[in-house]
Amino acid sequence: MTVPPREPFPYGQPGPGPAQPPYGSPQSPPYDTQPQYGAQQYGAQQFPHPPYATPPRRTNPFAIASLVFGVIGGSLLSIIFGIVALKQIKERGEQGRGLALAGFVLSVCWILLIGVGVTVAIVAASQEEKTNVSADQRPGAGSDTGTDVGTGDGSDTKRVNELEVGDCLKRLSEGTHFLVSVVPCSTPHRAEVFAKVTLTGISYPGESVIAEEAENRCSQRLTSIADPEKLEDLNLFYFGPTRSSWEDGDRQVLCLVMDPNRDRTGRILEGGPAA
C-alpha cells in the first residue's frame, strides 16, 4: 500500500512541538512540590489561642469568720478561726490573710479593754467598800465604825460590832473608823450607846436607805426614853452595817448620843454633868 506523502505545514512552520506555557511564562513546578507564596498561612498553621482567664482566688471562710468575731468581741473564736485560716491560706494559696490578721488585732484590743474594765471595777469596788465601812458622821444622822483607841487612861479598845447598850465612848471623830475607845461612864467621855435596832431585808439596800432608816428608828427610840430638854445640846449618831457585813448577815444598828462641845461624866441621857 502506498502512503501518501505529508503535506508541508502551512506557511512553512514546523509541526507542533511540546506544549509551552501560555504567555511565555516559565513552567511552574507541580503545586505539591513547593508551597505557593503565603500558602502556609491558610490552614497549614493556626494562630495560638489567647490563654483563658484564671479564676480569682477564693477568700478563706475562716478568715472572714475571724474578722467578724473580732469585731463583735468574740475574741476566743476569732483567734481560733484566725489560726485555722492562716494555716489553710498557706496550704491552699487562698486569700484572706489580712482579714485573719485584722481579727487577731481586734481580739487583742477586746482582751485589753476587758482587762482594763475588770481592773477599774475591782478598784472601784474596793474604794466603795472602804467608804461603806461606815457612813459619814453627820450631826443628827450619821454612821461611824470608829478608830478612837485608848491612850493609857483606862479605856478599852473595841470593835464597833462588839459594842453594847450602855457603853460610853471616850470620843467620836470625823473620818472612817473601825475601832472605838470605850471608857467607864464615870470618867470623862463624849458619847454613849443607848439602843440597838434591827433592820430587815435580803439584799443590801444601799447606804442612803440604811442612813434614813437608822436615823428614823434611833430618833424614835431616843425621844421615847429621854427628856427633850436633855437632848438640846446632843447629836444623834448611829453605827450601821456595811455592804460586806450585810452580806454576812449583819442587820444591826447601834444608836448613840454625843455631846460635841464637852466631856461628860455619868450617863449622858441622865443629865450627867460636864467633866
Sine and cosine of phi, psi and omega as CSV:
sin_phi,cos_phi,sin_psi,cos_psi,sin_omega,cos_omega
0.00,0.00,0.59,-0.81,-0.06,-1.00
-0.98,-0.18,0.81,-0.59,0.04,-1.00
-1.00,-0.03,0.81,-0.58,-0.02,-1.00
-0.94,0.33,0.54,-0.84,0.00,-1.00
-0.93,0.36,0.55,-0.84,0.02,-1.00
-0.94,0.33,0.53,-0.85,0.07,-1.00
-1.00,0.09,0.57,-0.82,0.02,-1.00
-0.92,0.40,0.48,-0.88,0.05,-1.00
-0.86,0.51,0.53,-0.85,-0.01,-1.00
-0.92,0.38,0.51,-0.86,0.02,-1.00
0.86,0.50,0.31,0.95,0.09,-1.00
0.96,0.28,0.26,0.97,0.01,-1.00
-0.99,0.17,0.53,-0.85,0.02,-1.00
-0.94,0.33,0.23,-0.97,0.03,-1.00
-0.93,0.36,0.25,-0.97,-0.05,-1.00
-0.89,0.45,0.73,-0.69,0.07,-1.00
-0.97,-0.24,-0.38,-0.93,0.03,-1.00
-0.89,0.45,0.55,-0.84,-0.02,-1.00
-0.91,0.41,0.68,-0.73,0.01,-1.00
-0.97,-0.26,0.49,-0.87,0.04,-1.00
-0.90,0.43,0.57,-0.82,-0.06,-1.00
-0.91,0.42,0.43,-0.90,0.09,-1.00
0.86,0.52,0.36,0.93,0.11,-0.99
0.95,0.31,0.17,0.99,0.03,-1.00
-0.97,0.22,0.54,-0.84,-0.01,-1.00
-0.91,0.41,0.43,-0.90,-0.02,-1.00
-0.94,0.35,0.76,-0.66,-0.01,-1.00
-1.00,0.08,0.55,-0.84,0.06,-1.00
-0.93,0.38,0.28,-0.96,0.03,-1.00
-0.82,0.57,0.46,-0.89,-0.07,-1.00
-0.91,0.42,-0.44,0.90,-0.08,-1.00
-1.00,-0.03,0.01,1.00,-0.01,-1.00
-1.00,0.01,-0.50,0.87,-0.02,-1.00
-0.53,-0.85,0.79,-0.62,-0.03,-1.00
-0.90,0.44,0.63,-0.78,0.04,-1.00
-0.94,0.35,0.22,-0.98,-0.05,-1.00
-0.87,0.49,0.85,-0.53,0.02,-1.00
0.98,0.21,0.17,0.99,-0.06,-1.00
-0.93,0.38,-0.50,0.87,-0.06,-1.00
-0.92,0.39,-0.21,0.98,-0.05,-1.00
-1.00,0.07,-0.11,0.99,-0.07,-1.00
-0.90,-0.44,1.00,-0.07,0.11,-0.99
0.99,0.12,-0.40,0.92,-0.03,-1.00
-0.96,0.27,-0.48,0.88,-0.02,-1.00
-0.56,-0.83,0.81,-0.58,-0.03,-1.00
-1.00,-0.03,0.51,-0.86,0.11,-0.99
-0.94,0.34,0.62,-0.78,0.02,-1.00
-0.93,0.38,0.63,-0.77,0.03,-1.00
-0.97,0.25,0.59,-0.81,0.07,-1.00
-0.90,0.43,0.54,-0.84,-0.04,-1.00
-0.90,0.43,0.54,-0.84,0.04,-1.00
-0.94,0.33,0.53,-0.85,-0.01,-1.00
-0.92,0.40,0.73,-0.68,0.03,-1.00
-0.97,0.25,0.77,-0.64,0.01,-1.00
-0.89,0.46,0.57,-0.82,-0.01,-1.00
-0.90,0.45,0.50,-0.86,0.02,-1.00
-0.93,0.37,0.64,-0.77,-0.03,-1.00
-0.97,0.25,0.62,-0.79,0.09,-1.00
-0.99,0.14,0.78,-0.63,-0.05,-1.00
-0.90,0.44,0.79,-0.61,-0.04,-1.00
-0.92,0.40,-0.51,0.86,0.02,-1.00
-0.93,0.38,-0.51,0.86,0.07,-1.00
-0.91,0.41,-0.65,0.76,0.05,-1.00
-0.90,0.44,-0.70,0.71,0.01,-1.00
-0.89,0.46,-0.61,0.79,0.03,-1.00
-0.88,0.48,-0.68,0.73,0.02,-1.00
-0.91,0.41,-0.68,0.73,-0.03,-1.00
-0.88,0.47,-0.75,0.66,-0.01,-1.00
-0.93,0.36,-0.48,0.88,0.09,-1.00
-0.91,0.41,-0.57,0.82,0.00,-1.00
-0.95,0.33,-0.67,0.74,-0.10,-1.00
-1.00,0.05,-0.01,1.00,0.08,-1.00
0.99,-0.11,0.14,0.99,0.06,-1.00
-0.99,0.11,0.94,0.33,-0.17,-0.99
-0.87,0.49,-0.69,0.72,-0.06,-1.00
-0.89,0.46,-0.76,0.65,0.01,-1.00
-0.91,0.42,-0.60,0.80,0.01,-1.00
-0.87,0.48,-0.69,0.73,0.00,-1.00
-0.91,0.40,-0.69,0.73,-0.01,-1.00
-0.89,0.46,-0.76,0.65,0.01,-1.00
-0.89,0.45,-0.58,0.82,0.02,-1.00
-0.90,0.44,-0.66,0.75,0.03,-1.00
-0.89,0.45,-0.72,0.70,0.02,-1.00
-0.88,0.47,-0.67,0.74,-0.03,-1.00
-0.89,0.46,-0.73,0.69,-0.02,-1.00
-0.89,0.46,-0.60,0.80,0.01,-1.00
-0.92,0.38,-0.72,0.69,-0.01,-1.00
-0.93,0.37,-0.61,0.79,0.02,-1.00
-0.88,0.48,-0.65,0.76,0.01,-1.00
-0.92,0.39,-0.61,0.79,-0.05,-1.00
-0.98,0.20,-0.61,0.80,-0.14,-0.99
-0.97,-0.22,-0.15,0.99,-0.05,-1.00
0.93,0.36,0.49,0.87,-0.01,-1.00
-0.99,0.12,0.18,-0.98,0.09,-1.00
-1.00,-0.03,0.23,-0.97,0.08,-1.00
0.88,-0.48,0.10,1.00,0.00,-1.00
-0.87,0.50,-0.67,0.74,0.01,-1.00
-0.89,0.45,-0.61,0.79,0.02,-1.00
-0.90,0.43,-0.69,0.72,0.00,-1.00
-0.89,0.46,-0.68,0.73,0.01,-1.00
-0.91,0.42,-0.60,0.80,0.06,-1.00
-0.90,0.45,-0.63,0.78,0.07,-1.00
-0.88,0.47,-0.64,0.77,0.07,-1.00
-0.86,0.50,-0.74,0.67,-0.05,-1.00
-0.88,0.48,-0.71,0.70,0.00,-1.00
-0.90,0.44,-0.61,0.79,0.02,-1.00
-0.89,0.45,-0.68,0.73,0.04,-1.00
-0.88,0.47,-0.65,0.76,0.02,-1.00
-0.89,0.46,-0.68,0.74,0.03,-1.00
-0.89,0.45,-0.67,0.74,-0.01,-1.00
-0.89,0.46,-0.69,0.72,0.03,-1.00
-0.90,0.44,-0.66,0.75,-0.01,-1.00
-0.90,0.44,-0.69,0.73,0.02,-1.00
-0.91,0.42,-0.65,0.76,0.02,-1.00
-0.88,0.48,-0.68,0.73,0.04,-1.00
-0.90,0.44,-0.67,0.74,0.00,-1.00
-0.88,0.47,-0.68,0.73,0.02,-1.00
-0.90,0.43,-0.67,0.74,0.01,-1.00
-0.88,0.48,-0.71,0.70,0.02,-1.00
-0.89,0.46,-0.66,0.75,0.00,-1.00
-0.90,0.44,-0.65,0.76,0.01,-1.00
-0.91,0.41,-0.70,0.72,0.01,-1.00
-0.89,0.45,-0.68,0.73,0.00,-1.00
-0.90,0.44,-0.66,0.75,0.02,-1.00
-0.90,0.43,-0.62,0.79,0.03,-1.00
-0.90,0.43,-0.68,0.74,0.02,-1.00
-0.91,0.41,-0.64,0.77,0.02,-1.00
-0.91,0.42,-0.62,0.79,0.02,-1.00
-0.90,0.44,-0.66,0.75,0.03,-1.00
-0.91,0.42,-0.62,0.79,0.00,-1.00
-0.93,0.37,-0.59,0.81,-0.06,-1.00
-1.00,0.08,0.03,1.00,0.07,-1.00
-0.84,0.55,-0.55,0.83,0.15,-0.99
-0.46,-0.89,0.51,-0.86,0.11,-0.99
-0.98,0.22,0.29,-0.96,-0.03,-1.00
-0.92,0.38,0.48,-0.88,-0.05,-1.00
-1.00,-0.01,1.00,-0.02,0.02,-1.00
-0.98,-0.22,0.65,-0.76,0.07,-1.00
-0.84,0.54,0.81,-0.59,0.05,-1.00
1.00,0.00,-0.37,0.93,0.01,-1.00
-0.32,-0.95,1.00,-0.06,-0.03,-1.00
-0.54,-0.84,0.20,-0.98,0.06,-1.00
-0.63,-0.77,0.64,-0.77,-0.08,-1.00
-0.52,-0.85,0.53,-0.85,0.09,-1.00
-0.93,-0.35,-0.19,0.98,0.21,-0.98
0.95,0.32,0.74,-0.67,0.22,-0.97
-0.73,-0.69,0.43,0.90,-0.01,-1.00
-0.99,0.13,0.99,-0.16,-0.14,-0.99
-0.99,-0.10,0.22,-0.98,-0.02,-1.00
-0.94,0.34,0.35,-0.94,-0.04,-1.00
-0.80,-0.60,0.48,0.88,0.02,-1.00
0.99,0.12,0.26,0.96,-0.03,-1.00
-0.94,-0.33,0.49,0.87,0.03,-1.00
1.00,0.00,0.09,1.00,-0.01,-1.00
-0.99,0.17,0.36,-0.93,-0.02,-1.00
-0.84,-0.54,0.82,-0.57,-0.01,-1.00
-0.99,0.13,0.78,-0.62,0.00,-1.00
-0.75,-0.67,0.46,-0.89,0.19,-0.98
-0.97,0.24,0.45,-0.89,-0.07,-1.00
-0.86,0.51,-0.66,0.75,-0.04,-1.00
-0.96,0.29,-0.02,1.00,0.06,-1.00
-0.99,-0.16,-0.06,1.00,-0.03,-1.00
-0.94,0.34,0.49,-0.87,0.03,-1.00
-0.81,-0.58,0.33,-0.94,0.07,-1.00
-0.88,0.48,0.75,-0.67,-0.03,-1.00
0.98,-0.19,-0.22,0.98,0.05,-1.00
-0.93,0.37,0.66,-0.75,0.04,-1.00
-0.95,-0.32,0.71,-0.71,-0.05,-1.00
-0.96,-0.29,0.70,-0.71,-0.04,-1.00
-0.85,0.52,-0.68,0.73,0.03,-1.00
-0.28,-0.96,0.27,-0.96,0.15,-0.99
-0.77,-0.63,0.79,-0.61,-0.02,-1.00
-0.86,-0.51,0.37,-0.93,0.01,-1.00
-0.93,0.38,0.55,-0.84,0.06,-1.00
0.79,-0.61,-0.10,-1.00,0.03,-1.00
-1.00,-0.06,0.80,-0.60,-0.12,-0.99
-0.76,-0.65,0.45,-0.89,0.05,-1.00
-0.84,-0.55,-0.52,0.86,-0.05,-1.00
-0.83,-0.56,0.43,-0.90,0.06,-1.00
-0.74,-0.67,0.39,-0.92,0.01,-1.00
-0.99,-0.17,0.92,-0.40,-0.01,-1.00
-0.99,-0.15,0.74,-0.67,-0.02,-1.00
-0.78,-0.62,0.35,-0.94,0.13,-0.99
-0.85,0.52,0.65,-0.76,-0.05,-1.00
-0.92,0.40,-0.26,0.97,0.04,-1.00
-0.98,0.20,-0.19,0.98,0.03,-1.00
-0.98,-0.19,0.30,-0.95,-0.03,-1.00
-0.85,0.53,0.72,-0.69,0.02,-1.00
-0.42,-0.91,0.17,-0.99,-0.06,-1.00
-0.91,-0.42,-0.44,0.90,-0.13,-0.99
-0.70,-0.71,0.30,-0.95,-0.04,-1.00
-0.49,-0.87,0.66,-0.75,0.07,-1.00
-1.00,0.10,0.84,-0.54,-0.05,-1.00
-0.90,-0.44,-0.18,0.98,0.01,-1.00
-0.27,-0.96,0.33,-0.94,0.15,-0.99
-0.81,-0.59,0.69,-0.73,0.10,-1.00
-0.77,-0.63,0.43,-0.90,-0.05,-1.00
-0.89,-0.46,0.78,-0.63,0.05,-1.00
-1.00,0.03,0.28,-0.96,0.02,-1.00
-0.83,-0.56,0.25,-0.97,0.02,-1.00
0.77,-0.63,0.37,-0.93,-0.02,-1.00
-0.99,-0.15,-0.85,0.53,-0.01,-1.00
-1.00,0.03,0.44,-0.90,-0.01,-1.00
-0.90,0.44,0.85,-0.53,-0.11,-0.99
-0.98,0.18,-0.25,0.97,-0.06,-1.00
0.95,-0.30,0.43,-0.90,-0.08,-1.00
-0.89,0.46,-0.66,0.75,-0.06,-1.00
-0.92,0.40,-0.62,0.78,0.02,-1.00
-0.92,0.39,-0.68,0.73,0.03,-1.00
-0.89,0.45,-0.66,0.75,0.00,-1.00
-0.88,0.48,-0.70,0.71,-0.01,-1.00
-0.91,0.41,-0.70,0.71,-0.01,-1.00
-0.91,0.41,-0.68,0.74,-0.01,-1.00
-0.90,0.43,-0.67,0.74,0.00,-1.00
-0.89,0.45,-0.70,0.72,-0.02,-1.00
-0.90,0.44,-0.72,0.69,-0.08,-1.00
-0.96,0.28,-0.61,0.79,0.05,-1.00
-0.92,0.38,-0.60,0.80,0.03,-1.00
-0.90,0.44,-0.67,0.75,0.03,-1.00
-0.88,0.47,-0.68,0.73,0.01,-1.00
-0.91,0.41,-0.64,0.77,-0.05,-1.00
-0.91,0.42,-0.72,0.70,-0.02,-1.00
-0.94,0.35,-0.33,0.94,0.00,-1.00
-0.99,0.11,-0.29,0.96,-0.07,-1.00
-0.88,-0.48,-0.12,0.99,-0.09,-1.00
-0.78,-0.63,0.48,-0.87,0.08,-1.00
-0.95,0.31,0.80,-0.61,-0.02,-1.00
-0.81,0.58,-0.50,0.87,0.00,-1.00
-0.92,0.40,-0.48,0.88,-0.01,-1.00
-0.99,0.17,-0.14,0.99,-0.06,-1.00
-0.99,-0.15,-0.04,1.00,-0.12,-0.99
-0.88,0.48,-0.61,0.79,-0.05,-1.00
-0.98,-0.18,0.21,0.98,-0.09,-1.00
-0.94,-0.34,0.44,-0.90,0.09,-1.00
-0.91,-0.40,0.55,-0.83,0.03,-1.00
-1.00,-0.08,0.73,-0.68,0.07,-1.00
-0.75,-0.66,0.28,-0.96,0.09,-1.00
-0.50,-0.87,0.43,-0.90,0.14,-0.99
-0.93,-0.36,0.90,-0.44,-0.03,-1.00
-0.92,-0.39,0.24,-0.97,0.01,-1.00
-0.94,0.34,0.56,-0.83,0.10,-0.99
-1.00,-0.01,0.08,-1.00,0.01,-1.00
-0.87,0.50,-0.72,0.70,-0.04,-1.00
-0.92,0.38,-0.66,0.75,0.01,-1.00
-0.94,0.35,-0.53,0.85,0.07,-1.00
-0.89,0.46,-0.69,0.72,0.02,-1.00
-0.91,0.42,-0.38,0.92,0.07,-1.00
-1.00,0.03,0.05,1.00,0.06,-1.00
0.98,-0.22,0.06,1.00,-0.02,-1.00
-0.98,0.22,0.84,-0.55,0.05,-1.00
-0.79,-0.61,0.24,0.97,-0.15,-0.99
-1.00,-0.03,0.65,-0.76,0.10,-0.99
-0.85,-0.52,0.79,-0.61,0.07,-1.00
-0.99,-0.13,0.76,-0.64,0.00,-1.00
-0.98,-0.21,0.74,-0.67,-0.04,-1.00
-0.74,-0.67,0.43,-0.90,0.21,-0.98
-0.88,-0.47,0.52,-0.86,-0.03,-1.00
-0.63,-0.78,0.64,-0.77,0.13,-0.99
-1.00,-0.09,0.94,-0.34,-0.08,-1.00
-0.98,0.22,-0.13,0.99,-0.15,-0.99
-0.97,-0.24,-0.52,0.85,-0.11,-0.99
-0.40,-0.92,0.30,-0.95,0.10,-1.00
-0.97,0.24,0.46,-0.89,0.05,-1.00
-0.83,-0.55,0.40,-0.92,0.18,-0.98
-0.85,-0.52,0.59,-0.81,-0.09,-1.00
0.99,0.14,-0.06,-1.00,-0.02,-1.00
-0.95,0.31,0.79,-0.62,-0.05,-1.00
-0.91,0.42,-0.69,0.73,-0.04,-1.00
-0.96,0.29,-0.20,0.98,0.07,-1.00
-1.00,-0.10,0.14,0.99,0.03,-1.00
0.99,0.13,0.54,0.84,0.01,-1.00
-0.82,0.57,0.70,-0.72,-0.08,-1.00
-0.95,0.32,0.26,-0.97,0.07,-1.00
-0.92,0.38,0.57,-0.82,-0.02,-1.00
-0.97,0.26,0.00,0.00,0.00,0.00
